[in-house]
Amino acid sequence: MPQKKEFWRWKEYNWHDEDIDPHAGEIISAGVDVGSVSSQVVIIVDGKLYAFSSMRTGSDSPDSARNAMSWALENTGLEIDDINFVVGTGYGRVNVPMAHKAITEIACHARGANFMYGPKVRTILDMGGQDCKAIRCDHRGKVTNFLMNDKCAAGTGRGMEVFADLLQVSIEDVGELSFKVDHEPDPVSSTCVVFAKTEAAGLLRQGWNKNLVLAAYSSAMAHRVFTLIERLGVEPEFAITGGIAKNIGVVHRLEDELGMKALSSDIDSQIAGALGAALFAKALYEKKMKKK
């Protein structure tokens, strides 16, 4: 019997910089971000991005942390004992077995965004799997204020996964397909993913095509996070982290509402939290060594 395709499933991946010899470094630090939907591990060597992994979070946070760490270390020649300091972050941060310390994902995303986009970034929108956070930070990546919406999956990665499965469209194609429409439709419900799903099913029965429904939901997601970040106040420069940052359907519509473009980076937006955690780990290890 053929296996049912899971349209919501996004590509998992790992990477390491072959030009860096980690054994020649003085400090190897790591960040482990166990989120509600995905888990990332970032390894840095003397402050330089060396390796990372991104994979689906399982039912067990400690196992998810171990699996993501093993995959980040794969083919690097490093072992877990070679890492000087590890910081855990994300929803599962207190259940990261190899972590020396846990730090909130808000602080880690701000620090990671500072590394990715530079000291000019002041406003960060972290569009995660089950919540959305609007963060203000200073030139050092230190959080100065934030707002969070975690009452519903609408406006999050999980909400988009539900829609991809409903419409049987690959999650990685959603953004592009949402622009292949003759006109921009009115948004569907943005307050609840269950209501939005029911409304979308009704629109399909009325004869709407999938692209039009995707456009309506992408518009709803963009407006929902816009209202969150508007409450906080947007101070340029502005950046987006998290998996939804890869969805141009939501990002471009959000940029239109904000009237500004989000900063871009060559570093994967989904690893921002783990990257910030790895940077905190380096600083904490240096502080520890100074006390000896």
C-alpha positions as CSV (number, residue, x, y, z in Angstrom):
1,M,0.0,0.0,0.0
2,P,1.6,3.4,-1.0
3,Q,2.5,5.7,1.8
4,K,0.4,8.8,2.1
5,K,2.4,11.9,1.2
6,E,2.9,14.4,4.1
7,F,2.6,17.8,2.4
8,W,3.4,19.7,5.6
9,R,6.8,18.0,6.0
10,W,9.7,20.4,5.3
11,K,13.2,19.4,4.4
12,E,15.6,18.6,7.3
13,Y,19.2,19.4,6.8
14,N,22.7,19.7,8.2
15,W,25.9,21.6,7.1
16,H,29.4,22.3,8.2
17,D,32.1,24.6,6.9
18,E,34.9,22.5,5.4
19,D,37.3,25.5,5.4
20,I,37.4,25.6,9.2
21,D,39.5,23.2,11.2
22,P,37.6,22.9,14.5
23,H,40.5,21.2,16.3
24,A,42.6,24.3,15.7
25,G,40.1,26.5,17.5
26,E,40.4,27.6,21.1
27,I,36.7,27.7,22.0
28,I,34.1,25.4,20.6
29,S,30.6,26.3,21.8
30,A,27.1,25.1,20.8
31,G,23.5,26.2,21.0
32,V,20.6,23.7,21.1
33,D,17.2,25.1,20.3
34,V,14.4,22.6,21.0
35,G,11.3,24.2,19.7
36,S,7.7,23.0,19.6
37,V,8.0,22.0,15.9
38,S,11.7,22.0,15.0
39,S,15.0,21.6,16.7
40,Q,18.3,23.2,15.7
41,V,21.9,22.9,16.8
42,V,24.6,25.4,16.0
43,I,28.3,24.9,16.6
44,I,30.7,27.8,16.5
45,V,34.4,27.8,16.6
46,D,36.1,30.9,18.1
47,G,32.9,32.9,17.3
48,K,32.7,31.7,13.7
49,L,29.7,29.7,12.4
50,Y,31.0,26.1,11.8
51,A,28.1,23.6,11.7
52,F,24.4,23.3,12.2
53,S,21.5,21.0,11.9
54,S,17.7,21.5,11.6
55,M,15.2,18.7,12.1
56,R,11.7,17.9,13.3
57,T,11.2,17.9,17.1
58,G,10.0,14.5,18.3
59,S,7.8,13.6,21.2
60,D,10.7,13.6,23.6
61,S,12.8,16.9,24.1
62,P,16.0,15.2,25.4
63,D,16.0,12.8,22.4
64,S,15.3,15.6,20.0
65,A,18.3,17.5,21.4
66,R,20.5,14.5,21.2
67,N,19.5,13.7,17.6
68,A,20.0,17.3,16.4
69,M,23.4,17.4,18.1
70,S,24.5,14.1,16.5
71,W,23.5,15.3,13.1
72,A,25.3,18.7,13.5
73,L,28.4,16.8,14.5
74,E,28.2,14.3,11.6
75,N,31.3,14.2,9.4
76,T,33.0,17.0,11.4
77,G,35.4,14.9,13.3
78,L,34.1,16.4,16.5
79,E,32.6,14.6,19.5
80,I,30.2,16.0,22.1
81,D,33.1,16.1,24.6
82,D,35.1,18.4,22.3
83,I,32.5,21.2,22.9
84,N,33.5,23.5,25.7
85,F,30.1,24.9,26.6
86,V,26.5,24.3,25.5
87,V,23.4,26.5,26.0
88,G,19.9,25.2,25.6
89,T,17.0,27.3,24.4
90,G,13.5,27.0,23.0
91,Y,10.5,25.4,24.6
92,G,12.5,22.3,25.6
93,R,15.5,24.3,26.9
94,V,15.3,22.8,30.4
95,N,15.4,19.3,28.9
96,V,18.6,19.5,26.9
97,P,20.8,16.9,28.5
98,M,24.1,18.2,27.3
99,A,23.4,21.9,28.2
100,H,25.4,23.7,30.9
101,K,22.8,26.5,31.0
102,A,19.4,27.3,29.6
103,I,18.5,30.8,28.2
104,T,15.2,32.0,26.8
105,E,14.5,31.8,23.1
106,I,13.7,35.6,23.1
107,A,17.2,36.5,24.3
108,C,18.8,33.9,21.9
109,H,16.9,35.1,18.8
110,A,17.9,38.7,19.5
111,R,21.5,37.7,19.9
112,G,21.4,35.4,16.8
113,A,19.8,38.1,14.7
114,N,22.5,40.6,15.8
115,F,25.1,38.2,14.5
116,M,23.2,37.5,11.2
117,Y,22.1,41.0,10.3
118,G,24.6,43.1,12.1
119,P,24.4,45.7,15.0
120,K,21.9,47.9,13.0
121,V,19.0,45.5,13.5
122,R,16.5,46.9,16.1
123,T,13.2,45.0,15.6
124,I,13.0,41.2,15.2
125,L,9.9,39.1,14.3
126,D,10.4,35.5,15.3
127,M,7.8,33.5,13.5
128,G,8.1,30.1,15.1
129,G,6.2,26.8,15.0
130,Q,3.6,27.5,17.7
131,D,4.0,31.2,18.5
132,C,5.1,34.5,17.2
133,K,7.3,37.0,19.0
134,A,8.1,40.7,18.3
135,I,11.4,41.7,19.8
136,R,13.2,45.0,20.2
137,C,16.9,45.0,20.8
138,D,19.9,47.3,21.0
139,H,23.1,47.4,19.0
140,R,24.6,44.5,21.0
141,G,21.6,42.2,20.4
142,K,20.3,42.7,24.0
143,V,16.5,42.6,24.4
144,T,14.9,45.9,25.3
145,N,11.2,44.9,24.9
146,F,9.1,42.1,23.4
147,L,5.5,40.9,22.8
148,M,4.4,37.4,22.3
149,N,1.3,35.7,20.8
150,D,1.0,32.0,21.8
151,K,-2.8,31.6,22.1
152,C,-3.3,30.0,18.7
153,A,-1.3,28.4,15.9
154,A,-2.7,31.0,13.4
155,G,0.2,33.1,12.3
156,T,2.7,30.3,13.0
157,G,4.6,27.6,11.2
158,R,2.3,24.9,12.5
159,G,-0.7,26.8,11.1
160,M,0.9,26.9,7.7
161,E,1.6,23.2,7.9
162,V,-2.1,22.5,8.6
163,F,-3.0,24.5,5.5
164,A,-0.4,22.8,3.3
165,D,-1.8,19.4,4.3
166,L,-5.4,20.5,3.8
167,L,-4.7,21.8,0.3
168,Q,-2.2,19.0,-0.5
169,V,0.5,21.5,-1.5
170,S,4.1,21.1,-0.5
171,I,5.0,23.4,2.4
172,E,8.0,24.7,0.5
173,D,5.8,25.8,-2.5
174,V,3.2,27.6,-0.5
175,G,4.7,31.1,-0.7
176,E,5.4,31.1,-4.4
177,L,1.9,29.6,-5.3
178,S,0.2,32.2,-3.1
179,F,1.2,34.9,-5.7
180,K,0.0,32.9,-8.7
181,V,-3.5,34.5,-8.5
182,D,-5.4,37.0,-10.7
183,H,-6.3,39.2,-7.7
184,E,-5.5,39.5,-4.0
185,P,-8.4,37.9,-2.1
186,D,-9.7,39.0,1.3
187,P,-7.9,37.2,4.2
188,V,-9.5,34.2,5.8
189,S,-10.0,34.2,9.6
190,S,-6.7,35.2,11.3
191,T,-7.8,34.5,14.9
192,C,-7.9,30.7,14.9
193,V,-6.4,28.1,12.7
194,V,-9.4,25.8,13.2
195,F,-11.8,28.5,12.0
196,A,-9.4,29.4,9.1
197,K,-9.3,25.8,8.0
198,T,-13.1,25.5,8.1
199,E,-13.4,28.7,6.1
200,A,-10.8,27.5,3.6
201,A,-12.7,24.2,3.0
202,G,-15.8,26.3,2.4
203,L,-14.0,28.4,-0.2
204,L,-12.8,25.4,-2.0
205,R,-16.4,24.1,-2.2
206,Q,-17.4,27.4,-3.7
207,G,-14.9,26.9,-6.5
208,W,-11.8,28.8,-5.2
209,N,-8.6,27.3,-6.5
210,K,-5.8,26.3,-4.1
211,N,-3.6,29.3,-5.0
212,L,-6.4,31.7,-4.1
213,V,-7.0,30.0,-0.8
214,L,-3.2,30.1,0.0
215,A,-3.1,33.8,-0.9
216,A,-6.0,34.4,1.5
217,Y,-4.4,32.5,4.3
218,S,-0.9,34.1,3.7
219,S,-2.6,37.5,3.9
220,A,-4.3,36.6,7.1
221,M,-1.0,35.4,8.6
222,A,0.8,38.5,7.6
223,H,-1.9,40.8,9.1
224,R,-2.0,38.8,12.3
225,V,1.7,39.2,12.9
226,F,1.6,42.8,11.7
227,T,-0.9,43.7,14.5
228,L,1.5,42.1,17.0
229,I,4.6,44.0,15.8
230,E,2.6,47.2,15.4
231,R,1.7,47.0,19.1
232,L,5.4,46.8,20.0
233,G,6.4,49.5,17.6
234,V,8.7,48.9,14.6
235,E,12.1,50.5,14.7
236,P,14.2,50.1,11.6
237,E,16.2,48.1,10.9
238,F,13.8,45.1,10.8
239,A,14.5,41.3,10.5
240,I,12.5,38.1,10.5
241,T,13.7,34.9,12.1
242,G,12.2,31.4,12.2
243,G,10.9,29.0,9.6
244,I,8.2,31.3,8.3
245,A,10.9,33.8,7.2
246,K,11.4,31.4,4.3
247,N,7.8,31.8,3.1
248,I,7.7,34.7,0.6
249,G,3.9,34.7,0.6
250,V,3.8,35.8,4.2
251,V,7.0,37.9,4.3
252,H,6.2,40.0,1.2
253,R,2.7,40.7,2.4
254,L,4.0,41.7,5.8
255,E,6.5,44.0,4.3
256,D,3.7,45.7,2.3
257,E,1.7,46.3,5.5
258,L,4.8,47.6,7.4
259,G,5.9,49.7,4.5
260,M,9.5,48.4,4.8
261,K,11.7,45.6,3.7
262,A,13.1,43.0,6.0
263,L,16.9,42.7,6.2
264,S,18.4,39.7,4.4
265,S,21.2,37.4,5.4
266,D,23.2,34.5,3.9
267,I,22.6,32.6,7.2
268,D,19.6,30.4,7.5
269,S,16.8,32.3,9.4
270,Q,15.7,29.1,11.1
271,I,18.9,28.7,13.1
272,A,18.8,32.2,14.7
273,G,17.8,30.9,18.2
274,A,20.4,28.1,18.2
275,L,23.0,30.6,16.9
276,G,22.3,33.1,19.6
277,A,22.5,30.2,22.2
278,A,25.9,29.2,20.8
279,L,27.2,32.8,21.1
280,F,26.0,33.0,24.7
281,A,27.8,29.7,25.3
282,K,31.0,31.2,24.1
283,A,30.7,34.2,26.3
284,L,29.8,32.1,29.3
285,Y,32.8,29.8,28.8
286,E,35.1,32.8,28.5
287,K,33.7,34.2,31.7
288,K,34.2,30.8,33.4
289,M,37.8,30.6,32.3
290,K,38.5,34.1,33.6
291,K,37.4,33.1,37.1
292,K,40.0,30.3,37.3
